Amino acid sequence: MPITGSTQLLGVIGDPIAHSLSPVMHNAALAELGADYVYVAFPVAVDVLETAIAGFTATGVQGFSVTIPHKQAIVPLLAELTTEAQMIGAVNTVWRTERGWAGTNTDVAGFVAPLKRQDWSGKTALVLGNGGAARAVVAGCGQLGFAVVQVVGRSIQKLADFKKSWVDSPLQASLTTHSWADLPTLLPTADLIVNTTPIGMHTTADQTPLAADQLDLALDTAVVYDLIYTPRPTRLLALAAQRGLDTVDGLEMLVQQGAVALEIWLQRPVPVATMRQALVEWLEKKAV
């Protein structure tokens, strides 16, 4: 439907953000629903996050998604957090309330969606990265029943802080943290390998968090999951497929977390299939 003076505004903030496909799927759903909203991408640098949120308050933005690098930094700027967002310590969905902005994390629901077809109880997960996305993955691994969740990072201090932040959580007992140098001993034990880092995104599409010789160490039955959804496949998933491993990209996670967010903003069911199809068609068109 046409954009008019009464059209409500939704969006996504991040840096970089031009690559985001969230506007593609959300606007497809909004059009099918006949909802008088438009969803756009806002480039917001780290040093202007607070200013941007104040601007959203002043201009009547109804809600927005949050991506790298703001998922943790935005938490202190919100008036309310859901229990899940408090546990994870990171937010990816924000909406307006009478008290101010409220936030939750729908990444958990998105992450687990493509993994539910398998039984993961008693298995080991290896998580590359220790940022906001990694926090949602750890929570999702807890929901799926993993016995061990190994988080790998480059900063010893950040890893220590990551581990400490889960001390009061039921997930604390299954969580271990490791330096990147420990990968040779961790990879042969992992049933699921998840990349939560931005390595391999559009600006670094020729890079991979794990090289081919490292993937050679993985179990033959391991599943490699890259939260990145463009390019498709990422270099990591291409190498994993060459190794004969099952792979999962971030497309379904993007769809599922986005559907939950849109339902929060609109307070009504949304057409998930339409959102997925819009993304698939867009990616196919870009690949031509």
Summary of the structure (lengths in Angstrom):
residues: 288
radius of gyration: 18.8
end to end distance: 28.2
largest distance: 59.0
contacts: 962
relative contact order: 0.13
helix: 44%
strand: 20%
